[in-house]
Amino acid sequence: MSFFKKLHRSIVDPLFYKEVLTADKWFIAGFLFQLLLLTSLLTSLSQVYYMLDDQRGIAKPIEMAFPETKIVNGKLKTALQLPYTPPKYLIMPVFDQLFGVPGIGSDSDSLLILDTARTAGNSLKVPTVIMGSEKLFMFLSEKTVLQVPYKILLGNGKFTFKAEQIRSFFVANLMSITLFFFFASLTQNFFMIFFSVSFLAVAGYLFRVERGRSLGHYLRTACFAVSPICVGSILVGFSGVKLFWTWHILIFISTIVMFRAITASGKPADKSGELL
């Protein structure tokens, strides 16, 4: 059976679970691995698409956030009064697009600071990005600070914070940016799937009616019942929407699929489909 047929049946066909409960563990692991790759690939591609979009992309907000600012020969030059913090309503959508997490840093008034006098030191709040004279200082935690010289990112030429040049920079580095989004999405979706499968398995086990079934029975079921969460995440990615509560809706749908599968797995097998 093809992966997409298994994916479809795992959502709409409760009797599918009668078959997969006896499947080899590598069959189940292979399905989860393909599901993870598909979800990560499509969500990361949608992130890249919306990042480059003329209307919803990040080029225009960056231009508006940094007027009269440029980088020449690896040194930042600006007419803004320093230290300068761009308006939150402009910079938050940029971080949302880059990291794929809605509202990241929304509790901070200094998510990004332009301060050419800064050469080292620690930030009071994390995460924070400080644009120094010659480097970006990315404060990921109180003890973790990454420093990236502008020359590594932009070379020795002139870079102005204009939407056209920002978009051209992203297009020129499209492969690297796509890989960054893919691996970031891969990590995020791995933990999402792991947590969701664990949640569904434990919920099914705690609220089971047939006490003779082990946790492993519900774990196998949950590995396929998690499908609506991944499909929903892909659809949300295609829409370009960034919301906190989408997982809560999707886990509710997967819970319904899970308990339909538990009910159906106690019935006689249906020969409507073949596992392999």
Salt bridges, closest charged atoms under 4 A:
ASP13 OD2 - ARG9 NH2 2.77
GLU19 OE2 - ARG9 NH2 3.03
ASP54 OD1 - ARG167 NE 3.23
GLU63 OE1 - LYS60 NZ 3.26
ASP109 OD1 - LYS88 NZ 3.36
GLU134 OE2 - LYS75 NZ 3.89
GLU210 OE1 - ARG213 NE 3.26
